[in-house]
Amino acid sequence: MSVRQSLLAILDQGPCYGYQLRAEFDRRTGSTWPLNVGQIYNTLERLERDGLVARGAVDEHGHVYWQITPAGRAEVRTWLDCPVERGHGTRDELAIKLAVAATLPGVDVVSVIQHQRTASLAQLERLNRTRRAGMNADGPEELARTLVVDSMIFAAEAEVSWLDHVEQRLGEHPQHALQLELSTERPKRGRPAKALA
């Protein structure tokens, strides 16, 4: 998720102060990924350093209104026009956990998968309840919230499906065939041993 581009896109509508940006971000994402105010101000300072926003007027309450620059507007257009590129080989903690667990002697990987599936199904049910609770509301804020929740539902469904796939794949191999012992081949690089004085 790009906080930087999201904040720029909101500022493209008009000047805002930090807490206002946080509230606008929450409105547009259904408060699914809450931002802390420190993160907002750090991002604003980096955007200012990069020439994408500028400090504007200060109101009677001391709020500094940030405004987008022409370069910031161009960045928003580029962000909105370009597809999101998914990283190759991202470090998905669950994928790495299961890959490592499958190669460790004495680990019941099926149990690890079952625990994860239980947690994933519970998360899916919570998301579906959240989705159903907001189905009757209309308006742009509700639409934005349901789009984010729908994305999370699809991701949870895909995770459950992937866990089924992993369990099936592991079932095709005898348990002892998956275990890896520590390699006796030593890497050529590493931290040299300290010389004893």
N, CA and C atoms as a LAMMPS dump frame, in Angstrom:
ITEM: TIMESTEP
0
ITEM: NUMBER OF ATOMS
591
ITEM: BOX BOUNDS ff ff ff
-5.0000000000000000e+02 5.0000000000000000e+02
-5.0000000000000000e+02 5.0000000000000000e+02
-5.0000000000000000e+02 5.0000000000000000e+02
ITEM: ATOMS id mol type element x y z
1 1 1 N 0.847 -1.17 0
2 1 2 C 0 0 0
3 1 3 C 0.89 1.229 0
4 2 1 N 0.576 2.188 -0.826
5 2 2 C 1.38 3.392 -0.914
6 2 3 C 0.719 4.537 -0.167
7 3 1 N 1.217 4.791 1.019
8 3 2 C 0.72 5.924 1.805
9 3 3 C 1.078 7.219 1.087
10 4 1 N 2.28 7.266 0.573
11 4 2 C 2.778 8.466 -0.107
12 4 3 C 1.831 8.895 -1.234
13 5 1 N 1.561 7.992 -2.158
14 5 2 C 0.712 8.333 -3.286
15 5 3 C -0.725 8.594 -2.858
16 6 1 N -1.202 7.851 -1.867
17 6 2 C -2.57 8.058 -1.387
18 6 3 C -2.743 9.456 -0.813
19 7 1 N -1.778 9.887 -0.016
20 7 2 C -1.865 11.228 0.573
21 7 3 C -1.775 12.296 -0.512
22 8 1 N -0.899 12.082 -1.486
23 8 2 C -0.81 13.029 -2.598
24 8 3 C -2.134 13.121 -3.345
25 9 1 N -2.758 11.966 -3.588
26 9 2 C -4.028 11.961 -4.324
27 9 3 C -5.109 12.712 -3.555
28 10 1 N -5.112 12.584 -2.239
29 10 2 C -6.092 13.314 -1.428
30 10 3 C -5.795 14.817 -1.492
31 11 1 N -4.521 15.18 -1.402
32 11 2 C -4.145 16.599 -1.47
33 11 3 C -4.438 17.193 -2.842
34 12 1 N -4.546 16.346 -3.853
35 12 2 C -4.881 16.838 -5.185
36 12 3 C -6.295 17.428 -5.203
37 13 1 N -7.127 17.067 -4.219
38 13 2 C -8.477 17.629 -4.112
39 13 3 C -8.478 18.993 -3.443
40 14 1 N -7.452 19.247 -2.633
41 14 2 C -7.376 20.526 -1.942
42 14 3 C -6.47 20.431 -0.734
43 15 1 N -6.025 21.574 -0.186
44 15 2 C -5.131 21.59 0.966
45 15 3 C -5.765 20.927 2.196
46 16 1 N -4.943 20.222 2.962
47 16 2 C -5.384 19.548 4.193
48 16 3 C -4.275 19.658 5.232
49 17 1 N -4.645 19.559 6.498
50 17 2 C -3.649 19.438 7.558
51 17 3 C -3.528 17.966 7.939
52 18 1 N -2.536 17.632 8.743
53 18 2 C -2.204 16.231 9.024
54 18 3 C -3.346 15.362 9.512
55 19 1 N -4.027 15.776 10.576
56 19 2 C -5.134 14.978 11.106
57 19 3 C -6.263 14.862 10.085
58 20 1 N -6.454 15.903 9.32
59 20 2 C -7.481 15.881 8.277
60 20 3 C -7.116 14.845 7.207
61 21 1 N -5.846 14.775 6.833
62 21 2 C -5.396 13.764 5.863
63 21 3 C -5.629 12.349 6.398
64 22 1 N -5.336 12.179 7.683
65 22 2 C -5.56 10.864 8.294
66 22 3 C -7.038 10.496 8.23
67 23 1 N -7.909 11.424 8.569
68 23 2 C -9.355 11.165 8.532
69 23 3 C -9.816 10.877 7.111
70 24 1 N -9.29 11.621 6.144
71 24 2 C -9.667 11.399 4.743
72 24 3 C -9.188 10.024 4.26
73 25 1 N -7.979 9.649 4.643
74 25 2 C -7.466 8.326 4.27
75 25 3 C -8.365 7.236 4.853
76 26 1 N -8.73 7.384 6.136
77 26 2 C -9.621 6.413 6.78
78 26 3 C -10.967 6.339 6.081
79 27 1 N -11.536 7.486 5.723
80 27 2 C -12.83 7.516 5.021
81 27 3 C -12.758 6.762 3.707
82 28 1 N -11.645 6.874 3.02
83 28 2 C -11.517 6.307 1.681
84 28 3 C -11.08 4.854 1.681
85 29 1 N -10.632 4.349 2.812
86 29 2 C -10.195 2.951 2.883
87 29 3 C -10.982 2.152 3.914
88 30 1 N -12.018 2.75 4.46
89 30 2 C -12.831 2.047 5.445
90 30 3 C -12.1 1.774 6.739
91 31 1 N -11.094 2.559 7.05
92 31 2 C -10.283 2.405 8.274
93 31 3 C -9.654 1.025 8.373
94 32 1 N -9.41 0.4 7.223
95 32 2 C -8.847 -0.953 7.241
96 32 3 C -7.372 -0.946 7.553
97 33 1 N -6.67 0.088 7.116
98 33 2 C -5.241 0.235 7.395
99 33 3 C -5.022 1.557 8.089
100 34 1 N -5.282 1.619 9.374
101 34 2 C -5.15 2.9 10.063
102 34 3 C -3.704 3.404 10.036
103 35 1 N -3.576 4.686 9.851
104 35 2 C -2.271 5.338 9.865
105 35 3 C -2.141 6.137 11.147
106 36 1 N -0.945 6.153 11.714
107 36 2 C -0.778 7.034 12.859
108 36 3 C -0.337 8.401 12.351
109 37 1 N -0.579 9.405 13.139
110 37 2 C -0.325 10.775 12.725
111 37 3 C 1.165 10.997 12.468
112 38 1 N 2.014 10.36 13.261
113 38 2 C 3.457 10.49 13.035
114 38 3 C 3.851 10.024 11.643
115 39 1 N 3.252 8.95 11.18
116 39 2 C 3.528 8.436 9.842
117 39 3 C 3.099 9.453 8.78
118 40 1 N 1.964 10.093 9.026
119 40 2 C 1.469 11.096 8.073
120 40 3 C 2.441 12.268 7.99
121 41 1 N 2.856 12.792 9.153
122 41 2 C 3.745 13.953 9.137
123 41 3 C 5.123 13.6 8.575
124 42 1 N 5.631 12.401 8.865
125 42 2 C 6.901 11.976 8.269
126 42 3 C 6.786 11.907 6.756
127 43 1 N 5.673 11.373 6.276
128 43 2 C 5.456 11.281 4.831
129 43 3 C 5.346 12.669 4.218
130 44 1 N 4.619 13.569 4.873
131 44 2 C 4.48 14.94 4.368
132 44 3 C 5.847 15.63 4.276
133 45 1 N 6.688 15.42 5.27
134 45 2 C 8.017 16.043 5.246
135 45 3 C 8.861 15.496 4.101
136 46 1 N 8.763 14.207 3.826
137 46 2 C 9.49 13.629 2.687
138 46 3 C 8.922 14.151 1.365
139 47 1 N 7.601 14.269 1.297
140 47 2 C 6.978 14.814 0.086
141 47 3 C 7.413 16.256 -0.14
142 48 1 N 7.529 17.022 0.957
143 48 2 C 8 18.402 0.842
144 48 3 C 9.45 18.424 0.371
145 49 1 N 10.283 17.58 0.955
146 49 2 C 11.691 17.488 0.551
147 49 3 C 11.819 17.172 -0.941
148 50 1 N 10.899 16.325 -1.452
149 50 2 C 10.934 15.911 -2.854
150 50 3 C 10.223 16.892 -3.788
151 51 1 N 9.713 18.002 -3.231
152 51 2 C 9.082 19.034 -4.052
153 51 3 C 7.685 18.683 -4.53
154 52 1 N 7.015 17.74 -3.845
155 52 2 C 5.69 17.307 -4.28
156 52 3 C 4.565 17.987 -3.505
157 53 1 N 4.863 18.522 -2.321
158 53 2 C 3.901 19.302 -1.544
159 53 3 C 4.636 20.503 -0.956
160 54 1 N 3.857 21.476 -0.53
161 54 2 C 4.419 22.661 0.124
162 54 3 C 3.532 23.021 1.304
163 55 1 N 4.154 23.605 2.31
164 55 2 C 3.38 24.096 3.452
165 55 3 C 2.614 25.333 3.008
166 56 1 N 1.365 25.379 3.431
167 56 2 C 0.529 26.518 3.067
168 56 3 C 0.152 27.334 4.275
169 57 1 N -1.06 27.813 4.263
170 57 2 C -1.566 28.685 5.322
171 57 3 C -1.702 27.926 6.641
172 58 1 N -1.666 28.704 7.72
173 58 2 C -1.894 28.168 9.056
174 58 3 C -3.195 28.788 9.547
175 59 1 N -4.122 27.929 10.026
176 59 2 C -5.4 28.479 10.483
177 59 3 C -5.316 28.963 11.932
178 60 1 N -6.438 29.456 12.442
179 60 2 C -6.458 30.023 13.802
180 60 3 C -6.182 28.991 14.886
181 61 1 N -6.281 27.688 14.552
182 61 2 C -5.996 26.621 15.522
183 61 3 C -4.558 26.128 15.415
184 62 1 N -3.792 26.72 14.516
185 62 2 C -2.397 26.318 14.352
186 62 3 C -2.181 25.175 13.379
187 63 1 N -3.234 24.757 12.679
188 63 2 C -3.097 23.685 11.695
189 63 3 C -2.37 24.206 10.458
190 64 1 N -1.33 23.495 10.062
191 64 2 C -0.608 23.835 8.837
192 64 3 C -1.274 23.08 7.7
193 65 1 N -1.728 23.807 6.712
194 65 2 C -2.365 23.188 5.55
195 65 3 C -1.303 22.893 4.496
196 66 1 N -1.258 21.632 4.074
197 66 2 C -0.308 21.201 3.061
198 66 3 C -1.013 21.244 1.711
199 67 1 N -0.287 21.688 0.699
200 67 2 C -0.877 21.74 -0.637
201 67 3 C 0.044 21.042 -1.634
202 68 1 N -0.578 20.48 -2.632
203 68 2 C 0.167 19.744 -3.647
204 68 3 C 0.804 20.722 -4.627
205 69 1 N 1.956 20.346 -5.162
206 69 2 C 2.642 21.16 -6.176
207 69 3 C 2.339 20.574 -7.56
208 70 1 N 2.69 21.271 -8.626
209 70 2 C 2.515 20.696 -9.965
210 70 3 C 3.249 19.356 -10.124
211 71 1 N 4.427 19.237 -9.55
212 71 2 C 5.155 17.957 -9.61
213 71 3 C 4.387 16.865 -8.861
214 72 1 N 3.751 17.243 -7.753
215 72 2 C 2.931 16.29 -7.004
216 72 3 C 1.73 15.834 -7.812
217 73 1 N 1.104 16.771 -8.521
218 73 2 C -0.035 16.409 -9.382
219 73 3 C 0.399 15.423 -10.465
220 74 1 N 1.564 15.664 -11.04
221 74 2 C 2.077 14.756 -12.068
222 74 3 C 2.325 13.367 -11.479
223 75 1 N 2.843 13.32 -10.254
224 75 2 C 3.087 12.027 -9.591
225 75 3 C 1.77 11.28 -9.351
226 76 1 N 0.725 11.992 -8.951
227 76 2 C -0.585 11.368 -8.748
228 76 3 C -1.084 10.776 -10.064
229 77 1 N -0.981 11.539 -11.14
230 77 2 C -1.452 11.05 -12.455
231 77 3 C -0.693 9.791 -12.856
232 78 1 N 0.626 9.796 -12.652
233 78 2 C 1.438 8.622 -12.993
234 78 3 C 1.008 7.424 -12.159
235 79 1 N 0.807 7.651 -10.861
236 79 2 C 0.393 6.554 -9.971
237 79 3 C -0.944 5.972 -10.405
238 80 1 N -1.909 6.826 -10.709
239 80 2 C -3.228 6.351 -11.085
240 80 3 C -3.23 5.677 -12.467
241 81 1 N -2.35 6.123 -13.359
242 81 2 C -2.313 5.583 -14.714
243 81 3 C -1.53 4.274 -14.835
244 82 1 N -0.637 4.004 -13.897
245 82 2 C 0.222 2.813 -13.998
246 82 3 C -0.335 1.667 -13.154
247 83 1 N -0.259 0.434 -13.685
248 83 2 C -0.718 -0.701 -12.889
249 83 3 C 0.215 -0.944 -11.704
250 84 1 N -0.332 -1.547 -10.662
251 84 2 C 0.466 -1.926 -9.496
252 84 3 C 1.25 -3.178 -9.875
253 85 1 N 2.552 -3.12 -9.704
254 85 2 C 3.383 -4.279 -10.013
255 85 3 C 3.589 -5.079 -8.738
256 86 1 N 3.245 -6.331 -8.83
257 86 2 C 3.463 -7.229 -7.698
258 86 3 C 4.911 -7.689 -7.748
259 87 1 N 5.556 -7.692 -6.62
260 87 2 C 6.954 -8.099 -6.57
261 87 3 C 7.136 -9.568 -6.907
262 88 1 N 8.246 -9.87 -7.509
263 88 2 C 8.582 -11.262 -7.795
264 88 3 C 9.215 -11.856 -6.548
265 89 1 N 8.722 -13.007 -6.149
266 89 2 C 9.319 -13.679 -5.011
267 89 3 C 9.257 -12.875 -3.728
268 90 1 N 8.123 -12.241 -3.482
269 90 2 C 8.012 -11.471 -2.247
270 90 3 C 8.154 -12.406 -1.052
271 91 1 N 8.558 -11.873 0.041
272 91 2 C 8.769 -12.678 1.241
273 91 3 C 7.469 -12.818 2.011
274 92 1 N 6.669 -13.74 1.566
275 92 2 C 5.419 -14.033 2.246
276 92 3 C 5.749 -14.915 3.45
277 93 1 N 5.467 -14.416 4.639
278 93 2 C 5.857 -15.136 5.851
279 93 3 C 5.257 -16.534 5.916
280 94 1 N 4.006 -16.678 5.515
281 94 2 C 3.355 -17.989 5.571
282 94 3 C 4 -18.96 4.596
283 95 1 N 4.286 -18.529 3.377
284 95 2 C 4.917 -19.407 2.388
285 95 3 C 6.285 -19.866 2.879
286 96 1 N 7.049 -18.943 3.438
287 96 2 C 8.38 -19.299 3.933
288 96 3 C 8.269 -20.227 5.139
289 97 1 N 7.331 -19.946 6.026
290 97 2 C 7.143 -20.796 7.214
291 97 3 C 6.834 -22.224 6.8
292 98 1 N 5.917 -22.405 5.845
293 98 2 C 5.546 -23.761 5.425
294 98 3 C 6.666 -24.443 4.652
295 99 1 N 7.39 -23.689 3.827
296 99 2 C 8.513 -24.277 3.082
297 99 3 C 9.589 -24.769 4.032
298 100 1 N 9.91 -23.971 5.042
299 100 2 C 10.926 -24.381 6.014
300 100 3 C 10.406 -25.531 6.868
301 101 1 N 9.171 -25.434 7.347
302 101 2 C 8.592 -26.488 8.191
303 101 3 C 8.572 -27.827 7.463
304 102 1 N 8.297 -27.804 6.153
305 102 2 C 8.225 -29.043 5.371
306 102 3 C 9.571 -29.744 5.282
307 103 1 N 10.662 -29.014 5.499
308 103 2 C 11.992 -29.61 5.371
309 103 3 C 12.641 -29.922 6.713
310 104 1 N 11.968 -29.626 7.809
311 104 2 C 12.544 -29.868 9.134
312 104 3 C 12.142 -31.236 9.659
313 105 1 N 13.099 -32.008 10.144
314 105 2 C 12.763 -33.305 10.729
315 105 3 C 11.906 -33.129 11.981
316 106 1 N 10.918 -33.987 12.136
317 106 2 C 10.098 -33.997 13.339
318 106 3 C 8.992 -32.97 13.39
319 107 1 N 8.786 -32.185 12.34
320 107 2 C 7.725 -31.181 12.337
321 107 3 C 6.494 -31.758 11.647
322 108 1 N 5.353 -31.659 12.318
323 108 2 C 4.093 -32.106 11.736
324 108 3 C 3.529 -30.953 10.895
325 109 1 N 3.89 -30.933 9.613
326 109 2 C 3.513 -29.827 8.741
327 109 3 C 2.006 -29.785 8.544
328 110 1 N 1.356 -30.93 8.516
329 110 2 C -0.102 -30.956 8.356
330 110 3 C -0.758 -30.217 9.52
331 111 1 N -0.221 -30.39 10.708
332 111 2 C -0.751 -29.673 11.874
333 111 3 C -0.535 -28.168 11.725
334 112 1 N 0.627 -27.773 11.229
335 112 2 C 0.907 -26.353 11.005
336 112 3 C -0.109 -25.787 10.012
337 113 1 N -0.37 -26.538 8.939
338 113 2 C -1.334 -26.104 7.92
339 113 3 C -2.732 -26.005 8.52
340 114 1 N -3.113 -26.992 9.318
341 114 2 C -4.453 -26.99 9.908
342 114 3 C -4.648 -25.795 10.844
343 115 1 N -3.632 -25.481 11.632
344 115 2 C -3.73 -24.311 12.517
345 115 3 C -3.908 -23.034 11.695
346 116 1 N -3.139 -22.926 10.619
347 116 2 C -3.24 -21.741 9.774
348 116 3 C -4.595 -21.692 9.089
349 117 1 N -5.067 -22.844 8.594
350 117 2 C -6.37 -22.869 7.918
351 117 3 C -7.473 -22.419 8.873
352 118 1 N -7.421 -22.882 10.116
353 118 2 C -8.414 -22.475 11.115
354 118 3 C -8.398 -20.963 11.308
355 119 1 N -7.194 -20.398 11.421
356 119 2 C -7.069 -18.948 11.6
357 119 3 C -7.532 -18.202 10.343
358 120 1 N -7.187 -18.719 9.169
359 120 2 C -7.571 -18.065 7.916
360 120 3 C -9.078 -18.106 7.714
361 121 1 N -9.704 -19.232 8.046
362 121 2 C -11.164 -19.347 7.915
363 121 3 C -11.872 -18.424 8.908
364 122 1 N -11.314 -18.293 10.114
365 122 2 C -11.899 -17.37 11.1
366 122 3 C -11.789 -15.926 10.594
367 123 1 N -10.647 -15.581 10.008
368 123 2 C -10.476 -14.241 9.439
369 123 3 C -11.46 -14.026 8.298
370 124 1 N -11.638 -15.032 7.462
371 124 2 C -12.576 -14.937 6.341
372 124 3 C -14.001 -14.708 6.849
373 125 1 N -14.373 -15.411 7.909
374 125 2 C -15.715 -15.238 8.478
375 125 3 C -15.891 -13.829 9.045
376 126 1 N -14.845 -13.315 9.736
377 126 2 C -14.919 -11.937 10.266
378 126 3 C -15.09 -10.935 9.127
379 127 1 N -14.339 -11.131 8.065
380 127 2 C -14.439 -10.221 6.918
381 127 3 C -15.816 -10.295 6.269
382 128 1 N -16.352 -11.502 6.14
383 128 2 C -17.693 -11.644 5.554
384 128 3 C -18.755 -10.99 6.432
385 129 1 N -18.605 -11.093 7.766
386 129 2 C -19.553 -10.416 8.664
387 129 3 C -19.449 -8.908 8.484
388 130 1 N -18.221 -8.41 8.37
389 130 2 C -18.012 -6.98 8.151
390 130 3 C -18.66 -6.551 6.84
391 131 1 N -18.488 -7.353 5.832
392 131 2 C -19.065 -7.047 4.508
393 131 3 C -20.587 -7.02 4.586
394 132 1 N -21.173 -8.055 5.224
395 132 2 C -22.64 -8.117 5.338
396 132 3 C -23.189 -6.952 6.154
397 133 1 N -22.477 -6.54 7.184
398 133 2 C -22.943 -5.45 8.041
399 133 3 C -23.05 -4.133 7.278
400 134 1 N -22.239 -3.957 6.252
401 134 2 C -22.266 -2.705 5.521
402 134 3 C -22.949 -2.778 4.177
403 135 1 N -23.621 -3.887 3.875
404 135 2 C -24.181 -4.062 2.541
405 135 3 C -25.325 -3.105 2.22
406 136 1 N -26.055 -2.659 3.208
407 136 2 C -27.217 -1.826 2.938
408 136 3 C -26.895 -0.338 2.86
409 137 1 N -25.723 0.031 3.295
410 137 2 C -25.362 1.452 3.275
411 137 3 C -24.94 1.863 1.868
412 138 1 N -25.298 3.065 1.507
413 138 2 C -24.933 3.616 0.207
414 138 3 C -23.966 4.762 0.408
415 139 1 N -23.398 5.194 -0.664
416 139 2 C -22.528 6.366 -0.603
417 139 3 C -21.096 6.014 -0.918
418 140 1 N -20.311 7.028 -1.215
419 140 2 C -18.924 6.795 -1.629
420 140 3 C -18.039 6.207 -0.532
421 141 1 N -18.255 6.613 0.719
422 141 2 C -17.436 6.069 1.798
423 141 3 C -17.682 4.578 1.961
424 142 1 N -18.962 4.165 1.911
425 142 2 C -19.292 2.755 2.06
426 142 3 C -18.763 1.946 0.881
427 143 1 N -18.871 2.501 -0.317
428 143 2 C -18.336 1.816 -1.488
429 143 3 C -16.828 1.617 -1.338
430 144 1 N -16.114 2.644 -0.918
431 144 2 C -14.665 2.533 -0.726
432 144 3 C -14.346 1.461 0.305
433 145 1 N -15.085 1.465 1.418
434 145 2 C -14.841 0.479 2.47
435 145 3 C -15.075 -0.931 1.956
436 146 1 N -16.183 -1.147 1.231
437 146 2 C -16.473 -2.504 0.753
438 146 3 C -15.481 -2.959 -0.309
439 147 1 N -14.953 -2.032 -1.105
440 147 2 C -13.929 -2.43 -2.071
441 147 3 C -12.693 -2.976 -1.359
442 148 1 N -12.287 -2.323 -0.283
443 148 2 C -11.121 -2.785 0.475
444 148 3 C -11.438 -4.111 1.163
445 149 1 N -12.61 -4.214 1.777
446 149 2 C -12.984 -5.459 2.456
447 149 3 C -13.098 -6.595 1.441
448 150 1 N -13.69 -6.327 0.274
449 150 2 C -13.775 -7.356 -0.77
450 150 3 C -12.392 -7.854 -1.162
451 151 1 N -11.446 -6.953 -1.295
452 151 2 C -10.077 -7.349 -1.629
453 151 3 C -9.503 -8.28 -0.562
454 152 1 N -9.756 -7.954 0.699
455 152 2 C -9.265 -8.78 1.801
456 152 3 C -9.958 -10.147 1.809
457 153 1 N -11.241 -10.181 1.449
458 153 2 C -11.973 -11.45 1.377
459 153 3 C -11.384 -12.329 0.285
460 154 1 N -11.156 -11.754 -0.893
461 154 2 C -10.563 -12.529 -1.986
462 154 3 C -9.19 -13.065 -1.591
463 155 1 N -8.383 -12.255 -0.91
464 155 2 C -7.057 -12.698 -0.474
465 155 3 C -7.164 -13.832 0.54
466 156 1 N -8.11 -13.745 1.483
467 156 2 C -8.292 -14.808 2.478
468 156 3 C -8.779 -16.088 1.815
469 157 1 N -9.689 -15.97 0.852
470 157 2 C -10.16 -17.149 0.121
471 157 3 C -9.013 -17.803 -0.651
472 158 1 N -8.18 -16.982 -1.265
473 158 2 C -7.025 -17.516 -1.999
474 158 3 C -6.058 -18.211 -1.046
475 159 1 N -5.873 -17.656 0.154
476 159 2 C -4.972 -18.282 1.125
477 159 3 C -5.486 -19.654 1.53
478 160 1 N -6.79 -19.77 1.791
479 160 2 C -7.368 -21.06 2.172
480 160 3 C -7.202 -22.065 1.024
481 161 1 N -7.442 -21.629 -0.181
482 161 2 C -7.269 -22.496 -1.349
483 161 3 C -5.81 -22.935 -1.493
484 162 1 N -4.894 -22.003 -1.286
485 162 2 C -3.468 -22.332 -1.372
486 162 3 C -3.071 -23.329 -0.278
487 163 1 N -3.599 -23.168 0.927
488 163 2 C -3.303 -24.119 2.008
489 163 3 C -3.782 -25.521 1.636
490 164 1 N -4.96 -25.622 1.018
491 164 2 C -5.448 -26.923 0.54
492 164 3 C -4.472 -27.508 -0.477
493 165 1 N -3.99 -26.674 -1.371
494 165 2 C -3.035 -27.104 -2.388
495 165 3 C -1.737 -27.602 -1.745
496 166 1 N -1.212 -26.844 -0.775
497 166 2 C 0.031 -27.232 -0.097
498 166 3 C -0.146 -28.573 0.598
499 167 1 N -1.269 -28.735 1.287
500 167 2 C -1.51 -30 1.984
501 167 3 C -1.56 -31.16 0.991
502 168 1 N -2.203 -30.952 -0.135
503 168 2 C -2.27 -31.998 -1.162
504 168 3 C -0.873 -32.315 -1.704
505 169 1 N -0.086 -31.278 -1.995
506 169 2 C 1.268 -31.487 -2.525
507 169 3 C 2.138 -32.232 -1.533
508 170 1 N 2.06 -31.863 -0.266
509 170 2 C 2.862 -32.548 0.741
510 170 3 C 2.423 -33.997 0.912
511 171 1 N 1.129 -34.245 0.744
512 171 2 C 0.616 -35.606 0.856
513 171 3 C 1.109 -36.526 -0.247
514 172 1 N 1.604 -35.974 -1.337
515 172 2 C 2.114 -36.774 -2.453
516 172 3 C 3.525 -37.28 -2.205
517 173 1 N 4.155 -36.818 -1.113
518 173 2 C 5.537 -37.202 -0.828
519 173 3 C 5.618 -37.87 0.54
520 174 1 N 6.411 -38.932 0.644
521 174 2 C 6.626 -39.502 1.985
522 174 3 C 7.334 -38.469 2.864
523 175 1 N 6.977 -38.436 4.12
524 175 2 C 7.502 -37.422 5.042
525 175 3 C 9.027 -37.401 5.044
526 176 1 N 9.669 -38.566 5.033
527 176 2 C 11.129 -38.588 5.11
528 176 3 C 11.786 -38.02 3.851
529 177 1 N 11.085 -38.004 2.739
530 177 2 C 11.654 -37.483 1.489
531 177 3 C 11.755 -35.969 1.496
532 178 1 N 11.036 -35.313 2.358
533 178 2 C 11.033 -33.852 2.392
534 178 3 C 12.082 -33.268 3.326
535 179 1 N 12.541 -34.07 4.282
536 179 2 C 13.43 -33.552 5.312
537 179 3 C 14.82 -33.259 4.759
538 180 1 N 15.349 -32.137 5.129
539 180 2 C 16.706 -31.747 4.752
540 180 3 C 17.568 -31.684 5.999
541 181 1 N 18.684 -32.38 5.958
542 181 2 C 19.664 -32.262 7.034
543 181 3 C 20.528 -31.044 6.734
544 182 1 N 21.24 -30.549 7.725
545 182 2 C 22.151 -29.437 7.469
546 182 3 C 23.2 -29.877 6.461
547 183 1 N 23.506 -29.001 5.542
548 183 2 C 24.491 -29.304 4.513
549 183 3 C 25.886 -29.345 5.118
550 184 1 N 26.696 -30.284 4.651
551 184 2 C 28.086 -30.355 5.123
552 184 3 C 28.984 -29.454 4.285
553 185 1 N 28.465 -28.985 3.16
554 185 2 C 29.233 -28.067 2.315
555 185 3 C 29.187 -26.68 2.939
556 186 1 N 30.345 -26.125 3.149
557 186 2 C 30.428 -24.813 3.795
558 186 3 C 30.45 -23.716 2.743
559 187 1 N 29.695 -22.651 2.952
560 187 2 C 29.726 -21.525 2.014
561 187 3 C 31.117 -20.906 1.966
562 188 1 N 31.484 -20.353 0.848
563 188 2 C 32.797 -19.75 0.679
564 188 3 C 32.904 -18.402 1.398
565 189 1 N 31.784 -17.728 1.543
566 189 2 C 31.797 -16.425 2.197
567 189 3 C 31.28 -16.559 3.61
568 190 1 N 31.675 -15.659 4.434
569 190 2 C 31.193 -15.648 5.81
570 190 3 C 32.082 -14.763 6.635
571 191 1 N 31.713 -14.585 7.847
572 191 2 C 32.484 -13.755 8.749
573 191 3 C 33.714 -14.534 9.204
574 192 1 N 34.89 -13.995 9.015
575 192 2 C 36.093 -14.737 9.434
576 192 3 C 36.174 -14.849 10.948
577 193 1 N 36.781 -15.929 11.381
578 193 2 C 36.952 -16.135 12.817
579 193 3 C 37.927 -15.103 13.359
580 194 1 N 37.675 -14.654 14.578
581 194 2 C 38.577 -13.671 15.202
582 194 3 C 39.849 -14.393 15.659
583 195 1 N 40.956 -13.753 15.423
584 195 2 C 42.234 -14.309 15.86
585 195 3 C 42.352 -14.191 17.375
586 196 1 N 42.831 -15.232 17.979
587 196 2 C 43.019 -15.202 19.436
588 196 3 C 44.327 -14.495 19.75
589 197 1 N 44.318 -13.662 20.75
590 197 2 C 45.54 -12.907 21.1
591 197 3 C 46.411 -13.683 22.027
